[in-house]
Amino acid sequence: MARTNWQYDEVVTETDFNGIGQEINDNAADIAELQEDLSPADPIPVTIPQGVSIVHAGRKSRFKDMKITGRTLVNLLGRDGNCEDVNRWVSYGNVSIATDSANKVYGNSSMKITINTGQTGGWMQHTVTWQANKYYIALAELKPVTAALMRLTVRGGSPTSTDITDTSKFSLAWLKYSVGPSAVASYIDVIVDNVTGTTGSQYGFADGVRIYEISLTEYNALDTMTAEQIAAMYPYVDDMKHVNAVYVENKGKNLLPPFSEWTSLQTTAVITSPYKLTLNKTADWQNSLTKVPVVPGRTYMYSASHNALIAVNIFDSSGTMIANAVGDSGSYTITAPINASHAEVFCSVDALPNGSYSWDMPMFCVSTTALPFEPQQPSYMYLPDCQLRSNEDGSVADQLYMNGYSKPRVVRRFREMVLDGSLAWTYGGADTPDVKNVYTPLANPIANTGVAIKYDDRPLTRVTYGVTGTAADQFANNDSTVVILISNADSGWGQDYTPTQEEIKAYFNGWKISSGGWNLYNDPSNTEQKFWTRRDKVGQDCNPPATVTTVPSSSSYAYPDWTPYRLIYQLAQSVDEPVNYEGELMLFDGPSQVEMGTGVVVREAANPYLSERVYHIADKRYATSITKNRVNRFLDNYKGSISDKRRWKRDNVDTFTFGNERTYTPEANYDNTAAYSVTYLVLDTYQLGIAPTSITGAVTPNIKETVDDTVQAITELRRDVSVSQNVKSDRQQPQWITATLLNGWVTEHSTLIPRYRVTTAGKLEFEGSMKSGIYSYGTLILKTPFKPKRNSRISVVCSVPSAVDIGAFVYDIDGNLVVEYLPSDGWVNLSGITINLD
């Protein structure tokens, strides 16, 4: 420290000047560092990989400038690889196949392959057409149980996976296949072999069989990847899926939530504050625990103030414990082994005498030393319906970015559309005696860029537009039209019959025409009676009486859950549009444990069910309580727009949960006047989408950029609040809209005009009365622009001659009011119909 009490007559020596100079030099470095911290600087790039990872930031910062590249996976086996239906596979001679619900990876079952008596091995097979000059990867989850081994192979093409011999769990088998200048029609085989010297009865399980076309770059990279990396890069999907339902979350430095959110809390334990737990021990095993994902190879610190025990058990993905630490110390470190998946963090009283115990301020963090306690500070970004697509090899893709107001937008290079009866289909002629083609317009496409999926979720084969088709289930597109080739056996159209536009629409809605029984309709004069038979959701013909004798309405699917054809194609002119999102990701100084994946559902309307003074959600004992998807993990419960999760408990009782978790709350906590919703991760992610391979972004590099970013964030928040306030102040009472009646229906009386409105509570209301229209099943009555999340069946009061009767409508997810049953064309009262649009 420089001297500050110099006197006028004192002598200043060289030592004094040198000391002053040294202090100036010492401070210069600090001043330079401060100047650097207050100067403009470029943001620091950050990449978040798929899964659970550690991301480093120099200081607490928003995750800025987020970018995600789209990706599409098309499973050449459609949904057949989910192994839910034995009819989709062929057992070859020496084996028998059956579904098994007790051993599975995806969906409801796997395929059990049993070697027949007296045999030493065999396989189940599925046909595949491998296109010329293409590259593929085939994968499956295999589990030999009593068999010696299982493997995956391409018939006649030689490539085969390594042998799977671990009988304790499902393991990934994969192979890569390069096709020469000619297309190859062959099989993908799942092989099971016996233990040497034995015959018959040995078995194994197969699930999640998938085949994807990949690029040459991906093909060459496979040999440098681990099985875990390959599984993450090429997950199982039904049919065609894109980057969608993306979530990325950072729990903060403390990975432990408040005790009210722990996975399993001892029933006699008492939460005295968010991070303090007390227990009066009366027996053994009165422990509380919560599950936390971990990153292999990282060291974690568990600390708490307590008079009992604290413990950490680390498990691999199969649920086997592979490391643990336990004791009465105030803190412990534990390093996650290379195959670690998650940890169970305990407040334990095992082996302690009965008595009173407590745990206060527990903290589990990525560190080698104990850090000062802080509560969990979670942040997240959810993109529930972003649907980011690409072409087959990924060379052209949608791009998500953040605009100048830190809002996510997407540059769309692809468009996806449903090919159903609502489109303007035209008959194009017969490509072969057994195959007809039909076509419909497209908006803004690039020729020969489409990917089409049939109603059974199998991809169609794309051919060059203008080249005559050679087989059914081919398609082509030019710059204005898509053409689909359909077999007569599939449609019911006979060789000499030309279908009408309405009959083509009926086919795309899930109906098959016939002249009775299963005979093709082949009467060019149209005098023979026609019958239309419903198909089920995998395209199989349904037995009568699921048959009608008039062409079904173009607005009516054969079944509410019918899955029509789908098409994605590249746009000639890209489109920039906003996407739905929730939240904002923060990174902290030092290491942040971040999880990124797919499967988030945001604020889905819940229908809690009351039983024995408890309200339940996702409890399969109560059908009305279940969510739209099976639940892997609940993220939040909402009462109105406010988080209410601390009032809701969660558990994973297998016999009750719809998926892996249910949530419930005592009746005393429930508000009958409120709307409840839930945000959760789905169990069957393959039904929603795939995760991006990575997310890129940036963090602020110094104090100046952090302050500037904070000012920008506050400005954006104030702008959003002001816009919300203006919208609220300008909101008017809902206005009635006069309905446009279709198919002959007219207003019954001038004082009872059919009309509808949406209330401020989000409900669609109808009033009025109509008469004199077509009343057959599937007839479209009217259309509205309001689309609910579920189809609704509605009972209505109607008339028959000299009497009153009850009819039924369906209000579907496209906003259509459709006849299910009416006894006549007499008057129908619409007043009182109410639809919950949520």
Secondary structure, DSSP 8 states (H G I E B T S, - for coil): -------TT----HHHHHHHHHHHHHHHHHHHHHHHHTS----EEEEEESEEEEEEESS-EE-EEEEEE--EEE-TTTTGGG---GGGSEEESSEEEEEESSS-SSTT-EEEEEE-TT--EEEEEEEEEE-TT-EEEEEEEEEESSSSEEEEEETTT--B---B--SSS-EEEEEEEE--SS-EEEEEEEEEE--TT--S--EEEEEEEEEEEE-HHHHHHGGGS-HHHHHHHS---SSEEEB-SEEEEE--S-----GGG-SB--TT-EEEETTEEEEEE-SS---EEEEEE--TT-EEEEEEEESSEEEEEEE-TTS-EEEEEEESSSEEEEE--TT--EEEEEEE-TT--SEEEEEEEEEEEE-SS---------EEEEETT--B-B-TTSSSB-EEEE-TTS-EEEEEEEEEEEESTTS--EEEEEEETTEEEEEEE-SSB-TT--EEE-TTS-B-EE--TTS---SSSEEEE-SSEEEEEEEHHHH-B-TT----HHHHHHHHTTEEEESSTT--B--TTS-S--EEEEB-TTS-B--TTSEESS---TT--SSTT---EEEEEEEEEEEEEE---EEE-EE-BEEEEEEEEE-EEEEEE---EEETTEEEESBTTSGGG--SS-EEEEEEEEETTEE-GGG-EEE--TTTBSBS-EEEEEGGG--TTS-EEEEEEES-GGGT-B--SEEEEEE--SHHHHHHHHHHHHHHHHHHHHHHHHHHHH------EE----TT-EES-TTS--EEEE-TTSEEEEE-EEESS--STT-EEEE-S---SS-EEEEEEEEETTEEEEEEEEE-TTSEEEEEE-SSSS-EE-TT-EEE--
